[in-house]
Amino acid sequence: MKGNFDLVGNNFPVFFIRDGMKFPDMVHALKPNPKSHIQENWRILDFFSHHPESLHMFSFLFDDVGVPQDYRHMDGSGVNTYTLINKAGKAQYVKFHWKPTCGVKCLLEEEAIKPVGRLVLNKNIDNFFAENEQLAFCPAIIVPGIHYSDDKLLQTRIFSYSDTQRHRLGPNYLQLPVNAPKCAHHNNHHEGFMNFMHRDEEVNYFPSRYDPSRHAERYPIPPVVLSGNRERICIEKENNFKQPGERYRSWAPDRQERFIRQWVEALSDARLTHDPEYLGFILDSETRFPSQRKANNVKMDVNRELRGDPGFESISNHVLLTTFSSDM
């Protein structure tokens, strides 16, 4: 054993955003409303409407594969690009994918919300907090033979996770048994809040002739030659619709219809359908691009009650027609 390798990913091979600097804001948009503590579609779609590259991810999230049946029948993906390095120092770019030997099984929307039993909360597991709540996975934790690539999103995630975990669990969170390496390890970093390891050594630095610690076995990492100007600029010409469009057109009609229903449910959020600017945008789009209306007539429920602010007035009382174009 060489240590821990945290492959932080999800069950889709793509991701919502391209710019890693947007990662904290993306997480905030997906989390519950800080005022009501309810996850709401208007917040999610408000954020991602400014990031059209997210449409590829939504073509997975709102597809049939969006609700796995269980972990045994679920695909897995490391999302980012890593570098595998052999003992000769030769590097190869890779993306990790987990394919279940039992096959992939997903739930339709109707199946996902089907009552299957009664949950009675009357007993905690042995130590949920110690072994679950204190877990801290991080893409920066790798082992010899696996290295980072120049994947810009990965480069940002390397720092983002550990920064959050130090805030959540304290600076010594890697000492916690659930996060500590299972192989032999040693370092001379002693102090800091929440340090529970008993230390009676006199040397808390490295290297030292009075301490037996040595460097780990060196593993060859090939040099990378970079040239050009380092800039942070917007991509002038993006193509955010080709891949999700090809994916959508590859589906059977019934699967396309289920995908559209998922969008309808999200877009029918009362906070969106009661927004004059939002309604004006939809109506203007249909006026300017009438061919889209012929693709798929989608009825959004603009009569849905607006939850939360009682002072927010309804400005519509009809069913609005919009479209999901099959010519993306």
C-alpha positions in Angstrom: 0.0 0.0 0.0 1.2 3.5 -0.9 -1.4 5.6 0.7 -4.9 7.0 0.1 -6.1 8.0 -3.3 -9.3 10.1 -3.3 -11.1 9.8 -6.6 -13.7 12.5 -6.1 -16.4 12.3 -8.8 -20.0 11.5 -9.5 -22.1 9.2 -11.7 -21.8 11.4 -14.8 -18.7 11.8 -17.0 -19.1 15.5 -17.5 -19.4 18.5 -15.2 -21.5 21.7 -14.8 -18.9 24.3 -15.2 -15.7 24.9 -17.1 -14.1 27.6 -14.9 -12.9 26.2 -11.6 -13.2 29.6 -10.0 -16.9 29.3 -10.2 -16.9 26.1 -8.1 -17.9 27.6 -4.7 -20.7 29.6 -6.3 -21.9 26.5 -8.1 -22.1 24.6 -4.8 -24.0 27.4 -3.2 -26.5 27.5 -6.0 -27.2 23.7 -5.7 -27.5 23.9 -1.9 -30.7 24.8 -0.1 -31.9 28.4 0.0 -30.1 29.9 3.0 -33.4 31.6 4.0 -35.8 28.7 3.7 -33.3 25.8 3.7 -35.2 24.3 0.7 -33.4 23.3 -2.5 -35.2 25.4 -5.2 -35.0 25.1 -9.0 -35.1 28.9 -9.5 -31.8 29.3 -7.7 -30.2 26.5 -9.7 -31.4 27.6 -13.1 -30.7 31.2 -12.3 -27.0 30.4 -11.8 -26.6 27.9 -14.6 -28.4 30.2 -17.1 -25.2 32.3 -17.0 -23.2 29.1 -17.8 -24.5 27.5 -21.0 -21.7 24.9 -20.9 -23.8 23.3 -18.1 -26.3 22.1 -20.6 -24.2 19.0 -21.4 -24.4 18.0 -17.7 -28.1 18.6 -17.6 -28.5 16.3 -20.5 -27.4 13.6 -18.1 -29.0 14.9 -14.9 -32.5 15.2 -16.5 -32.1 12.0 -18.5 -33.2 8.6 -17.4 -29.7 8.0 -15.9 -30.3 11.0 -13.5 -31.7 8.7 -10.8 -29.7 5.6 -10.3 -31.6 2.6 -8.9 -28.8 1.9 -6.3 -25.0 2.0 -6.0 -24.5 -1.5 -7.3 -26.1 -0.5 -10.7 -24.6 3.0 -11.0 -21.8 4.2 -13.3 -19.0 6.2 -11.7 -16.7 8.8 -13.2 -13.7 10.7 -11.8 -14.8 13.6 -14.1 -11.3 15.2 -14.3 -8.3 14.2 -16.4 -5.4 12.7 -14.5 -2.0 11.5 -15.4 -0.8 7.9 -15.0 3.0 7.6 -14.7 4.9 4.3 -14.9 8.2 3.6 -13.2 10.0 4.7 -16.3 8.5 8.1 -16.0 6.3 7.8 -19.0 3.0 9.7 -18.6 -0.4 9.0 -20.1 -3.5 11.2 -19.7 -6.5 9.2 -18.4 -10.1 9.6 -17.1 -11.3 7.1 -14.6 -14.6 5.4 -15.2 -16.3 2.8 -13.0 -18.6 0.3 -14.8 -20.8 -1.9 -12.6 -20.5 -5.6 -13.3 -24.2 -5.9 -12.5 -25.1 -3.4 -15.3 -26.6 0.0 -15.1 -30.2 0.3 -13.8 -32.0 3.6 -13.3 -35.4 4.7 -12.0 -38.0 6.7 -14.0 -39.4 9.7 -12.2 -42.5 7.8 -11.3 -40.5 4.9 -9.9 -38.2 7.2 -8.0 -41.1 8.7 -6.0 -43.1 5.5 -5.6 -43.8 4.6 -1.9 -41.9 1.4 -1.0 -42.2 1.2 2.7 -42.0 3.1 6.0 -38.9 4.6 7.5 -38.8 4.6 11.3 -36.0 6.6 12.9 -35.4 5.0 16.3 -31.7 4.1 16.5 -28.4 5.6 15.3 -25.7 3.6 13.7 -22.7 2.8 15.9 -20.7 5.9 15.0 -22.1 7.9 12.2 -20.3 11.1 13.0 -16.9 9.7 13.3 -17.0 7.6 10.2 -19.4 9.6 8.0 -19.7 13.3 9.0 -16.0 13.6 9.4 -15.1 12.1 6.1 -13.0 14.5 3.9 -12.4 13.4 0.4 -10.1 15.6 -1.7 -8.8 15.4 -5.3 -5.4 16.5 -4.1 -4.8 13.2 -2.3 -3.1 10.9 -4.7 -0.7 8.0 -4.7 2.5 7.2 -6.6 1.7 6.5 -10.2 -1.2 8.9 -10.4 -0.7 12.6 -10.8 -2.5 15.7 -11.7 -2.9 17.0 -15.3 -3.3 20.5 -16.6 -7.1 20.1 -16.4 -8.0 23.6 -15.2 -11.1 22.5 -13.2 -9.0 19.8 -11.4 -6.3 22.4 -10.7 -8.9 24.5 -8.8 -10.6 21.6 -7.1 -7.2 20.5 -5.6 -7.3 23.6 -3.4 -11.0 24.1 -2.9 -11.8 20.8 -1.0 -9.0 21.0 1.6 -9.8 24.7 2.2 -13.4 23.8 3.1 -12.4 20.8 5.2 -10.0 22.8 7.3 -12.9 25.2 8.0 -15.3 22.3 8.7 -13.1 19.9 10.7 -10.0 21.9 11.7 -6.4 22.0 10.5 -5.7 18.4 11.7 -8.6 16.8 9.9 -6.2 14.3 8.1 -5.3 12.9 11.5 -8.9 11.6 12.0 -8.9 7.8 11.7 -11.5 7.9 8.9 -9.2 10.2 6.8 -5.7 9.0 7.9 -3.7 6.7 5.5 -4.0 3.0 6.2 -0.4 2.5 5.4 2.6 3.5 7.5 3.0 7.3 7.6 4.8 9.9 9.6 5.3 13.6 9.6 6.7 16.1 12.0 3.9 18.6 11.8 2.7 18.5 15.4 0.7 21.4 16.6 -2.6 23.1 15.6 -6.1 23.0 17.1 -7.8 19.7 17.4 -4.5 17.8 17.5 -5.3 14.6 19.3 -2.2 12.5 18.5 0.1 12.0 21.5 3.6 13.4 20.7 6.6 13.2 22.9 9.3 13.8 20.3 11.7 16.7 20.5 12.0 17.1 16.7 9.1 18.8 14.9 10.8 19.6 11.7 12.3 17.8 8.7 14.9 16.7 7.9 16.8 15.9 11.0 19.7 13.6 12.0 17.9 13.0 15.3 14.7 11.6 13.7 14.5 8.4 11.6 12.0 9.9 9.1 13.2 9.8 5.5 11.8 10.9 2.2 9.4 8.5 0.5 10.7 6.6 -2.4 11.0 8.9 -5.3 8.7 8.3 -8.2 9.6 9.7 -11.6 7.3 12.6 -12.8 8.1 13.7 -16.4 8.7 17.4 -16.9 6.1 19.4 -18.7 7.1 22.2 -21.1 4.7 25.1 -21.1 5.0 28.2 -23.3 3.0 31.2 -24.2 1.3 33.9 -22.2 -0.6 33.0 -19.0 -3.9 34.8 -19.2 -7.3 34.7 -17.6 -9.7 35.5 -20.5 -13.2 34.6 -21.7 -13.4 32.0 -24.5 -14.3 34.1 -27.5 -16.1 31.3 -29.4 -17.9 28.6 -27.5 -19.9 25.6 -28.7 -21.9 24.6 -25.7 -24.8 23.0 -27.6 -23.2 20.5 -30.0 -22.6 17.6 -27.5 -25.9 17.9 -25.5 -27.7 18.2 -28.9 -26.1 15.1 -30.3 -26.9 13.2 -27.1 -30.6 14.3 -27.2 -31.0 13.3 -30.8 -29.5 9.9 -30.1 -32.4 9.0 -27.8 -35.7 7.3 -28.6 -38.8 9.5 -28.7 -40.1 8.3 -25.3 -36.7 9.0 -23.7 -36.7 12.5 -25.2 -40.2 13.0 -23.8 -39.1 12.1 -20.3 -36.1 14.4 -20.6 -38.4 17.3 -21.6 -40.7 16.6 -18.7 -37.8 16.9 -16.3 -37.1 20.4 -17.8 -40.7 21.3 -17.6 -40.8 20.5 -13.9 -37.7 22.6 -13.2 -38.8 25.5 -15.4 -42.3 25.5 -13.8 -40.8 26.7 -10.5 -43.2 29.5 -9.4 -40.4 31.9 -8.8 -39.5 31.6 -12.5 -43.0 31.6 -14.0 -44.0 34.6 -12.0 -41.0 36.6 -13.1 -42.0 39.2 -15.8 -38.5 39.2 -17.3 -38.5 35.4 -17.6 -42.0 35.3 -19.2 -41.0 38.1 -21.6 -37.9 36.2 -22.6 -39.9 33.0 -23.4 -42.6 34.9 -25.4 -40.0 36.9 -27.3 -38.1 33.7 -28.2 -41.2 32.1 -29.6 -42.0 35.2 -31.6 -38.6 35.5 -33.1 -38.0 31.7 -33.6 -41.4 30.2 -34.5 -39.7 27.1 -35.9 -38.7 26.1 -32.4 -42.3 25.9 -31.3 -42.9 23.1 -33.8 -40.2 20.9 -32.3 -41.9 20.0 -29.1 -44.8 21.8 -27.5 -44.1 21.9 -23.8 -46.7 23.1 -21.3 -45.3 24.8 -18.2 -47.5 25.3 -15.2 -47.4 29.0 -14.5 -50.3 28.6 -12.1 -48.2 26.9 -9.5 -48.3 28.7 -6.2 -45.3 30.8 -5.2 -43.9 29.5 -2.0 -42.3 31.9 0.5 -42.8 35.6 0.1 -46.6 36.4 0.4 -45.9 39.8 -1.0 -44.8 38.4 -4.4 -47.8 38.9 -6.7 -48.8 36.5 -9.5 -48.7 38.2 -12.9 -50.1 35.4 -15.1 -53.0 33.0 -15.1 -52.5 30.9 -18.2 -50.6 27.9 -19.5 -47.5 29.1 -21.4 -46.2 27.1 -24.3 -42.5 26.9 -24.9 -40.2 24.5 -26.8 -37.2 22.3 -26.5 -35.7 22.3 -30.0 -34.6 19.0 -31.5 -32.2 21.0 -33.7 -29.8 22.1 -31.0 
